[in-house]
């Protein structure tokens, strides 16, 4: 692991741009299911709809 700039990570996976405005401390995981990218809340285990296509 390394610390890197948010823009560098966004170049690798643009889907994370949608999480930028979420509150600090939000605990999510990005999962690719059947070719679709989805975010899940690690605490509630519910899918978070961030409208990313």
C-alpha positions in Angstrom: 0.0 0.0 0.0 1.0 3.5 -0.7 -0.5 6.9 0.0 -1.5 8.6 -3.3 -3.4 11.5 -4.6 -7.2 11.1 -5.1 -6.9 12.1 -8.8 -4.3 9.3 -9.4 -6.8 6.7 -8.0 -9.6 8.2 -10.0 -7.6 7.7 -13.2 -7.3 4.0 -12.3 -11.0 3.6 -11.3 -13.3 6.6 -12.2 -16.2 5.1 -10.2 -14.6 6.5 -7.0 -15.3 10.0 -8.2 -18.9 9.5 -7.0 -17.8 9.0 -3.4 -15.9 12.3 -3.1 -18.9 14.2 -1.7 -19.8 11.6 0.9 -19.2 12.4 4.6 -15.7 11.9 6.0 -15.5 8.5 7.7 -17.9 6.8 5.3 -16.9 3.1 5.2 -17.5 1.6 1.7 -16.3 -1.1 -0.5 -16.3 -1.2 -4.3 -17.4 -4.5 -5.8 -17.6 -5.5 -9.4 -20.5 -7.9 -10.0 -21.3 -9.1 -13.5 -19.2 -6.3 -15.0 -21.1 -3.6 -13.0 -19.5 -1.5 -10.3 -21.4 -1.3 -7.0 -20.6 0.3 -3.7 -21.6 -1.3 -0.4 -21.7 0.1 3.1 -19.3 -1.9 5.2 -21.3 -1.4 8.4 -24.9 -2.0 7.1 -23.8 -4.3 4.2 -26.4 -2.5 2.1 -25.8 -1.4 -1.5 -25.2 2.4 -1.8 -26.8 3.8 -4.9 -24.4 6.4 -6.2 -25.8 6.4 -9.8 -22.5 5.4 -11.4 -22.8 3.7 -14.8 
